[in-house]
């Protein structure tokens, strides 16, 4: 059963990778799963317990903490080992994909899968009106006045002023209207990781190129790529033998290789190597991503 969508992800705090790195370092330091507590992480990092709770919520939205514990996820363990301060461009790309592609992250998901692709540019107040209109039947007037305002501000701040600014995905006109920019140069290994992860969630090893830019949660949708731009990226990945593009006999599809996993491509990105077949899961089980 799908868990409920979450309106309050940030709880009024802004995205801060330095603080998330502190929290991840503290959480990863205890090898016994399930032993972390908010109080322990607060004492380790010097951050107030309420802020720790909010940072964990943001970390879960990004996919670096497990949903029901204070333990790092497999992605969190990977970033802890290879990019503990979340500085690499590919880390930002993958974190954006995981957060904006997670249906449970209500505002984050709707901004990049519905509002920006389908609506004309509008300012902050326009975003608030959009969400209040669409969520009026689901949330109380108080939530739509207080919590929604914080979550919308969190997204705008993260992509215009804070950690995701370097992606240039969100742009703003002189009069304050917000619009999406196409992300034309993703890291090839990271894009491959996104595609393998997305296909794994869909339980398939084939993806239709023409459909992907229109599918909520799909990598090209989240990167603002149209069909032509996405196909260009796929041909690059095909040339590197990361996947197969099948374009003959009226086909226009991606066929993923069964021996590769998303973690294989992310590990290769950080190590500066080529992906290795079926190594990622085994290494993660050994605790050495």
N, C-alpha and C positions, 0 to 999 in steps of 0.2 A: 504494500500500500504506500502511495506517495505521501511523504510528510508535508505538512502544511507549509505554505509560502510564508516568507518572513519579511514583514514590512520594516521592522527595526533591525538593521544590521549594524549600523555604526553607533547607535545610542548617543548621538551628538558629538562623537569624536571624529577627527579627520584621519585620513590614511597617512601612516608614518612608518616607513620601512625600517628606520633605525630602531624604533620601539618594538616592532614585530620581530626584528632580528634578536633583540635582547630576550624577548619572550620565548622565541624558538630555541635559542641557545640554552635557556634555563630548562625548558620542557624536555629537550633532547638529552640533557645531562643525566637525567634519571632513567636508567635502562629498564626499570620495572614498569611495564605498562599499567596504567590506571592509578599510579601512585601520586600523580601530580594533583595539587589542590590550588585554588585561587590564592589562598593565604601563602602557600609555599612559593608560588611564582611571584607574588607581590614582594615577599621578603628577599627573594633572589635578585629581582630587578630593581627594587626600590620604587616601583610604581604603585599607586594606590589600588586596592582590590577592585574598586568599581571600574577603574581604567583597564585593569587586567581583564576583567570580564568582557569589556567592550572590545579590547584588542583581540581576544580569543574569538569573539563573534565575527570580527572582520577577517581574522585568519581563517576561520571556517568558511566564510564566504569566498575567500580566495583559494580554498582547497588545501591549505597548508596544515590545518589541524583536523583531527578526526571529528566527525559530526557530534558524537556523544561523549567524548572524553577531552581531557586537556593534554592529550598526546599528539605529537606530530603525525600527519598522514604520510603516506609513502612519498608524496611530492614534497612535503615539508622536510622529510629526512634527506631527500635528494638535494634540495636547495641548501640545507644546513651543511652538507658535505662539500658542495661545489660552488655555492654563491651565497654564503651565509649572511651577507648584507644586502642581498637583492639588488645588485648593481648592474648585472649584465642585461643587455637589450633583450636577449632571448628569454630571460626570466620574466621581464615585464610583459612580453608578448604572451607567454604561456599563462601567466597569472591573470591577464586581462581575459583570455579565452575561457579559463576556468570560472572566473567570477561572473562575467557577462553572459556566459552560456549556461549557468546554473539556474534552472527554472525557479528554485526556491528563493533566490535573491530577487525579490519582487521588483523593486525599483531598478536595480542594476540590469536585470534581464530585460525588462520592458523598454528601458531607454535605448538599448542597442539592438533589440530585435523587433521593436514596433514603433516607438516614437521617432527615432532618428531616420529609419528607412522609409517610413510611411507618411510622416507629417512635415509640413513646411517649417522652415527655421522659426523658432520662437524663443523668447527670453525666459529667464528664471520663473517669472510669474506665469508665463504661458505654460511652462512645464507643470507648475503646481495646478493650474486649472485643468490641464489634460488629465493628470492623475486623479484629481478630485472627482472629475466627471466619470472616469472609468471605474473608480473604486468606491463610489458613493454608497452602493448597496452592500458593500462588504465590510466597511470599517466605520467606527463611530466618528462623529463630527470632531471630537477631541483628537483622535488619532490623525485625521486628515488635516487638522490645523497645526498640530505640534510635531508629531513623529514624522509625517510626510515631509514637512519643510526641512527637517534635519537630514533626511535621507537624500533628498534631491540636492541639497547643498553639498553633501558628502561626495556625490558623484561628480558634480560640476567642479568642485575644488580638486578632486583627485586627478582629473584629466586636464584641467586648465592650469593649475598652480602647483600641484604636488607631484607624487611619484609617477603617475602615468602621463605627465605632460610631454615626456620625451617621445611618446608614440605619435603625438600630433593627430590623434584620432578625432578629438573634439576641438572645434574652432569656434570663434565668436566674432561677429561683425561689430562694427563701431557702435551700433545702437543696442548691442547686448544680445542679439539673436544667436542662438547656438545651432550649429550644424555639424554633420559628420564629414570627415575627409577620408578618402580611400587610402588604405595602407598598402602601398605598392611593393614594398621590399621587405617582407618578413624573412627572418633567418630560415633557410631551407630546411635544416634539421628540425627546427622548432615547429615549422608549419607541418612537416611530416608527422611529428609527435602529436600535434593537434588532430590531424586526420585519423591517425591510428586510434587515438583516445576516443574521438567522436564515433568512429565506426564500431569500436568496442562497446560503447554505450548503446548503440543501435543494434548490436549483435549481427553485424553483417561484415563482409569483406569486400563488398562492391558499393560504390557511391556514384550517383549520376551527376555529372559535371553541371549540366544545365539546371538541375534542381537545387543544388547546394547553396547558391547565393540567396535563395528565397526560403530556405529552411531555418526556422528559429533555432538558435544554439549551434548552428554549423559554422565552422571557421570562417568561410568567406563572408557570411552574413555579419559576423562580429568584426571583421576587418574592413567592411565596406567595399568588398570587391564585387564587381559585376561579373557576368558570365565570361566575357572575353578576358578580363584581367585574371580571373581565377584559372581559366584554362592555360593561360601563359605560365602561371606559377606551377601548375601540374606538369606541364611539358618539361620544365626545369627539373622537377623531382623525378620524372620518368627518365630523363637523360642521366641522372645520377644513380639510377637503378634503385631508388628508394620505394618505388611502387610502379605499377604498370598502367599506362594510359591506353585504353582500347578505343580507337576511333574509326575502325573499319566496319563494314557490313551494318551500317546504320547505328553503330554503337557510339556512345560518347560517355564513357564511364571510367572510373578509377577502380582498379583491382589491387587490393592490398596484399602484401606477402604474408602468408600465414605464420612464418617463423620470426616475424618482427613484432615488437611491442612499442608503445609510446615511450616507455622508459629507455629503450635501446637508443632512440634518437636523441633524447635529452642528455643521456650520459655521453653520447658521442659529441654532442655540441659542446659540453663543458670540457671534455678531454681533448678536443681538437682531433678526433679520430673519425673513422667511418663506423656506422652502427654495426653491432654484432648480433647475429641471429640468436634468439632465445637465451640471452645472457642476463637480461635485466632482472627478471623475476627471481632467478636463482641467487643473484648477488644481493637483492634486497632481503631475501630470506636469511642470508648470512649476516645482514646488518652492515654491508659495505657498498652503498649505492655508487 
